[in-house]
Amino acid sequence: MVKIYKIEVCNKKGIPDAFGLDVMKNIRETGIVKVKDVTTSDLYCFQGDISLEDIKRIADDVLLDKVIQEYIIREEDRGDFEDKGYGIVVDVFYKKGVTDAVAETVAVAVKDAGIKKDVKISTGKRYYIKGELTKKEIELICEKVLANRLVQDYVIH
């Protein structure tokens, strides 16, 4: 049976998000100064005949730096995110047909970890943005800072 799981990997509470700070700086350079904070997560989407136990093993053994990171696993049909009080959540993934080098590397690591299931993997980035922004400002942030529209799509939640 084909299942879809998303693993969201983020820094543990108290661990600075250097990438998020850089994104916030880049947003402010566009002239949008109402952004108060940005945090980021790495997203890994697994689709195929794979068990939740295998997904947990992949998260623990392949994707996670246990010292500074934690993860959340979601089944695709059970809600996709919590906004963590940020109010604006944006997901960025590669367009269909674009090479996802990180996904290819994860696929090799999964096989090396002994999980031989045939699974399609895609990777992306989730941005949690705090600030009183208009829809137009959010879209400008997505177009100018978060996504390269030639190769990536984004979804604003």
Backbone as numpy.savetxt, mean C-alpha at the origin, in Angstrom:
# Nx Ny Nz CAx CAy CAz Cx Cy Cz
-10.27 -22.83 -4.84 -11.11 -21.64 -4.84 -10.22 -20.39 -4.84
-10.51 -19.46 -5.71 -9.72 -18.25 -5.82 -10.09 -17.28 -4.69
-9.09 -16.87 -3.96 -9.27 -15.90 -2.87 -8.44 -14.67 -3.18
-8.84 -13.54 -2.62 -8.07 -12.31 -2.75 -7.79 -11.79 -1.34
-6.51 -11.59 -1.08 -6.07 -11.03 0.20 -5.23 -9.80 -0.05
-5.35 -8.81 0.84 -4.46 -7.66 0.83 -3.71 -7.64 2.15
-2.40 -7.50 2.04 -1.56 -7.32 3.22 -1.08 -5.88 3.21
-1.35 -5.17 4.28 -0.89 -3.79 4.43 0.23 -3.79 5.47
1.41 -3.36 5.06 2.58 -3.33 5.95 2.91 -1.87 6.24
2.98 -1.54 7.52 3.28 -0.17 7.92 4.22 -0.16 9.12
4.76 1.00 9.41 5.63 1.13 10.58 4.82 0.98 11.86
5.45 0.42 12.88 4.83 0.35 14.19 4.67 1.76 14.75
3.71 1.89 15.66 3.49 3.17 16.32 4.79 3.62 16.98
5.14 4.89 16.79 6.35 5.43 17.37 7.57 5.38 16.46
7.46 4.64 15.35 8.56 4.58 14.37 8.27 5.62 13.29
9.16 6.59 13.11 8.91 7.64 12.11 8.75 7.08 10.70
7.87 7.70 9.94 7.64 7.32 8.54 8.37 8.34 7.66
9.64 8.07 7.37 10.46 9.00 6.59 9.87 9.22 5.20
9.33 8.16 4.60 8.73 8.30 3.27 7.51 9.23 3.34
6.68 9.06 4.37 5.52 9.92 4.55 5.90 11.38 4.74
6.96 11.62 5.50 7.44 12.99 5.70 7.91 13.61 4.38
8.58 12.81 3.57 9.04 13.30 2.26 7.85 13.61 1.35
6.84 12.75 1.38 5.64 13.00 0.58 4.97 14.30 1.02
4.88 14.51 2.34 4.25 15.74 2.85 5.03 16.97 2.37
6.35 16.90 2.39 7.19 18.00 1.90 6.90 18.25 0.41
6.80 17.18 -0.37 6.52 17.32 -1.80 5.14 17.92 -2.05
4.16 17.54 -1.23 2.82 18.11 -1.36 2.86 19.60 -1.08
3.54 19.99 -0.04 3.64 21.41 0.32 4.34 22.22 -0.77
5.27 21.60 -1.46 5.96 22.28 -2.56 5.03 22.57 -3.73
3.89 21.89 -3.81 2.90 22.19 -4.85 2.07 23.40 -4.49
2.23 23.91 -3.26 1.45 25.05 -2.80 0.29 24.68 -1.90
0.07 23.38 -1.70 -1.00 22.93 -0.81 -0.38 22.77 0.58
-0.68 23.72 1.44 -0.03 23.75 2.76 -0.94 23.28 3.89
-2.17 22.88 3.57 -3.12 22.46 4.60 -2.93 21.01 5.05
-1.96 20.32 4.48 -1.71 18.93 4.87 -0.97 18.93 6.20
-1.54 18.24 7.20 -0.96 18.21 8.54 -0.05 17.01 8.76
-0.33 15.90 8.07 0.47 14.69 8.26 0.20 13.73 7.11
1.21 12.92 6.80 1.08 11.85 5.81 1.79 10.62 6.37
1.11 9.51 6.37 1.77 8.24 6.68 1.51 7.30 5.52
2.38 6.32 5.37 2.30 5.42 4.23 2.34 3.96 4.66
1.82 3.12 3.81 1.88 1.67 3.98 2.19 1.05 2.63
2.86 -0.09 2.67 3.04 -0.88 1.46 1.87 -1.85 1.35
1.33 -2.00 0.15 0.21 -2.91 -0.09 0.67 -4.06 -0.97
0.23 -5.25 -0.60 0.52 -6.46 -1.37 -0.81 -7.18 -1.57
-1.20 -7.36 -2.82 -2.45 -8.04 -3.15 -2.12 -9.42 -3.71
-2.71 -10.45 -3.10 -2.50 -11.83 -3.52 -3.83 -12.40 -3.99
-3.81 -12.97 -5.19 -5.02 -13.55 -5.75 -4.71 -14.95 -6.23
-5.48 -15.92 -5.74 -5.28 -17.30 -6.18 -5.81 -18.28 -5.17
-5.48 -19.53 -5.38 -5.90 -20.61 -4.49 -4.89 -20.71 -3.35
-5.05 -19.85 -2.36 -4.09 -19.77 -1.27 -4.85 -19.62 0.05
-4.31 -20.21 1.09 -4.99 -20.19 2.39 -4.57 -18.97 3.20
-5.39 -18.64 4.18 -5.07 -17.56 5.10 -3.79 -17.88 5.87
-3.57 -19.15 6.19 -2.35 -19.55 6.89 -1.12 -19.25 6.04
-1.19 -19.54 4.73 -0.07 -19.22 3.84 0.15 -17.71 3.76
-0.93 -16.94 3.71 -0.83 -15.48 3.65 -0.15 -14.96 4.92
-0.53 -15.49 6.07 0.11 -15.07 7.33 1.60 -15.42 7.32
1.92 -16.58 6.79 3.33 -16.98 6.70 4.11 -16.05 5.78
3.51 -15.69 4.66 4.15 -14.75 3.72 4.39 -13.41 4.42
3.37 -12.92 5.11 3.51 -11.63 5.81 4.63 -11.70 6.84
4.64 -12.74 7.65 5.64 -12.86 8.72 7.05 -13.12 8.21
7.17 -14.02 7.22 8.49 -14.50 6.81 9.09 -13.79 5.61
8.26 -13.13 4.80 8.75 -12.54 3.56 8.65 -11.00 3.57
7.53 -10.47 4.02 7.25 -9.05 3.84 7.64 -8.16 5.01
7.71 -8.70 6.20 7.78 -7.90 7.40 9.18 -7.77 7.98
9.53 -6.54 8.36 10.68 -6.30 9.22 10.10 -6.23 10.63
10.19 -7.32 11.37 9.49 -7.44 12.65 9.92 -6.42 13.69
11.09 -5.83 13.53 11.56 -4.85 14.51 10.78 -3.55 14.40
10.51 -3.09 13.19 9.90 -1.77 13.02 8.53 -1.78 12.35
8.07 -2.94 11.85 6.83 -2.96 11.08 5.79 -3.90 11.68
4.55 -3.66 11.27 3.43 -4.54 11.59 2.56 -4.65 10.34
1.62 -5.58 10.35 0.79 -5.75 9.16 -0.65 -6.02 9.54
-1.51 -5.80 8.55 -2.93 -6.12 8.64 -3.25 -6.93 7.40
-3.97 -8.02 7.57 -4.43 -8.83 6.44 -5.93 -8.64 6.30
-6.37 -8.40 5.08 -7.80 -8.27 4.81 -8.18 -9.16 3.64
-9.31 -9.83 3.80 -9.87 -10.53 2.65 -10.58 -9.47 1.82
-10.45 -9.57 0.52 -10.92 -8.51 -0.39 -12.39 -8.14 -0.16
-13.21 -9.09 0.22 -14.64 -8.81 0.36 -15.02 -8.34 1.77
-14.06 -8.03 2.61 -14.35 -7.66 4.00 -13.93 -6.25 4.37
-14.02 -5.31 3.49 -13.59 -3.95 3.82 -12.10 -3.83 3.59
-11.71 -2.68 3.11 -10.35 -2.56 2.61 -9.41 -1.78 3.51
-9.92 -0.91 4.38 -9.01 -0.09 5.17 -9.76 0.57 6.30
-8.99 1.05 7.24 -9.49 1.98 8.25 -8.70 3.26 8.03
-9.35 4.42 8.12 -8.62 5.64 7.78 -7.69 6.12 8.90
-7.67 5.44 10.03 -6.75 5.74 11.14 -6.86 7.19 11.60
-8.03 7.80 11.39 -8.21 9.18 11.80 -7.65 10.21 10.84
-7.18 9.77 9.69 -6.58 10.70 8.74 -7.61 11.35 7.82
-8.68 10.67 7.53 -9.73 11.26 6.71 -9.58 11.04 5.22
-8.35 11.03 4.72 -8.12 10.84 3.29 -7.19 9.65 3.12
-7.63 8.70 2.31 -6.82 7.51 2.03 -6.75 7.34 0.52
-5.51 7.21 0.01 -5.30 7.04 -1.43 -4.45 5.79 -1.65
-4.91 4.92 -2.54 -4.14 3.75 -2.95 -3.59 3.97 -4.35
-2.33 3.60 -4.55 -1.70 3.73 -5.86 -1.16 2.35 -6.25
-1.58 1.85 -7.42 -1.13 0.57 -7.96 -0.68 0.77 -9.40
0.16 -0.15 -9.87 0.54 -0.12 -11.29 -0.66 -0.48 -12.15
-0.70 0.12 -13.33 -1.75 -0.21 -14.30 -1.55 -1.65 -14.78
-2.64 -2.22 -15.20 -2.59 -3.58 -15.76 -1.65 -3.58 -16.96
-0.76 -4.56 -16.99 0.18 -4.68 -18.10 1.53 -4.02 -17.84
1.63 -3.21 -16.79 2.90 -2.57 -16.44 3.68 -3.52 -15.54
4.97 -3.67 -15.80 5.80 -4.55 -15.00 5.87 -4.05 -13.56
5.59 -4.96 -12.63 5.65 -4.67 -11.20 6.85 -5.45 -10.65
8.02 -4.81 -10.65 9.26 -5.48 -10.26 9.22 -5.95 -8.81
8.60 -5.19 -7.92 8.51 -5.60 -6.52 7.67 -6.87 -6.41
6.56 -6.93 -7.14 5.72 -8.13 -7.11 6.48 -9.35 -7.62
7.29 -9.15 -8.65 8.09 -10.26 -9.18 9.09 -10.75 -8.13
9.70 -9.83 -7.41 10.64 -10.19 -6.35 9.94 -10.91 -5.21
8.76 -10.43 -4.82 7.98 -11.08 -3.77 7.60 -12.49 -4.20
7.23 -12.67 -5.46 6.85 -14.01 -5.96 8.01 -14.99 -5.82
9.21 -14.54 -6.12 10.39 -15.41 -5.97 10.61 -15.73 -4.50
10.50 -14.72 -3.64 10.71 -14.93 -2.20 9.66 -15.87 -1.61
8.43 -15.78 -2.09 7.37 -16.68 -1.63 7.70 -18.12 -2.00
8.13 -18.34 -3.22 8.53 -19.70 -3.66 9.73 -20.19 -2.83
10.69 -19.30 -2.60 11.86 -19.66 -1.80 11.48 -20.01 -0.36
10.38 -19.44 0.13 9.89 -19.72 1.47 9.12 -21.04 1.53
8.99 -21.70 0.38 8.35 -23.02 0.35 6.87 -23.01 0.02
6.34 -21.86 -0.33 4.92 -21.78 -0.69 4.84 -21.85 -2.21
4.40 -22.98 -2.71 4.44 -23.25 -4.15 3.11 -23.01 -4.86
2.20 -22.30 -4.22 0.89 -22.03 -4.81 1.03 -21.07 -5.99
0.13 -21.24 -6.97 0.10 -20.34 -8.12 -0.73 -19.12 -7.74
-0.05 -18.00 -7.49 -0.72 -16.80 -6.99 -0.29 -15.59 -7.81
-1.26 -14.76 -8.16 -0.95 -13.50 -8.83 -0.72 -12.45 -7.73
0.38 -11.70 -7.86 0.75 -10.72 -6.84 0.85 -9.34 -7.50
0.31 -8.35 -6.83 0.53 -6.96 -7.25 0.87 -6.15 -6.00
1.59 -5.06 -6.22 2.01 -4.23 -5.09 1.59 -2.80 -5.32
1.46 -2.08 -4.22 1.08 -0.69 -4.30 1.47 0.04 -3.04
1.00 1.27 -2.97 1.30 2.12 -1.82 -0.01 2.73 -1.35
-0.18 2.81 -0.04 -1.34 3.47 0.55 -0.86 4.72 1.27
-1.55 5.83 1.04 -1.22 7.11 1.66 -2.38 7.53 2.55
-2.09 7.80 3.81 -3.05 8.35 4.75 -2.70 9.83 4.90
-3.66 10.69 4.56 -3.40 12.13 4.54 -4.35 12.83 5.50
-3.77 13.66 6.36 -4.56 14.43 7.33 -4.53 15.90 6.92
-5.73 16.48 6.83 -5.84 17.89 6.48 -7.21 18.19 5.91
-7.61 19.44 5.99 -8.89 19.88 5.44 -8.67 20.26 3.98
-8.90 19.30 3.08 -8.61 19.51 1.67 -9.87 19.38 0.83
-9.91 20.12 -0.26 -11.02 19.98 -1.20 -10.75 18.77 -2.10
-11.79 18.31 -2.76 -11.62 17.19 -3.70 -10.61 17.56 -4.78
-10.66 18.81 -5.25 -9.73 19.27 -6.28 -8.29 19.22 -5.77
-8.07 19.61 -4.53 -6.72 19.57 -3.95 -6.22 18.13 -3.80
-7.11 17.24 -3.40 -6.73 15.83 -3.26 -6.35 15.26 -4.62
-7.13 15.56 -5.63 -6.81 15.06 -6.97 -5.50 15.65 -7.49
-5.23 16.91 -7.19 -3.97 17.53 -7.58 -2.80 16.83 -6.90
-2.95 16.51 -5.62 -1.91 15.78 -4.89 -1.66 14.42 -5.55
-2.72 13.74 -5.91 -2.58 12.42 -6.56 -1.85 12.55 -7.89
-2.24 13.53 -8.69 -1.68 13.70 -10.03 -0.23 14.19 -10.01
0.08 15.08 -9.06 1.41 15.72 -9.06 2.43 15.02 -8.16
1.96 14.32 -7.12 2.90 13.78 -6.13 2.81 12.26 -5.98
1.61 11.72 -5.86 1.47 10.32 -5.46 1.58 9.31 -6.60
1.10 9.67 -7.78 1.03 8.68 -8.86 1.67 9.22 -10.14
2.33 8.33 -10.85 2.80 8.61 -12.20 1.73 8.05 -13.13
0.90 8.92 -13.66 -0.28 8.48 -14.42 0.04 7.68 -15.68
1.27 7.73 -16.15 1.63 6.90 -17.30 1.60 5.43 -16.95
1.98 5.10 -15.71 2.11 3.69 -15.33 1.30 3.30 -14.10
0.66 4.27 -13.45 -0.06 3.98 -12.20 -1.47 4.54 -12.22
-2.35 3.85 -11.49 -3.69 4.32 -11.23 -3.81 4.59 -9.74
-4.74 5.45 -9.37 -4.97 5.70 -7.95 -6.46 5.65 -7.66
-6.76 5.36 -6.41 -8.13 5.34 -5.92 -8.18 6.18 -4.65
-9.07 7.15 -4.61 -9.27 7.97 -3.43 -10.44 7.36 -2.66
-10.20 7.03 -1.40 -11.27 6.48 -0.56 -11.91 7.57 0.26
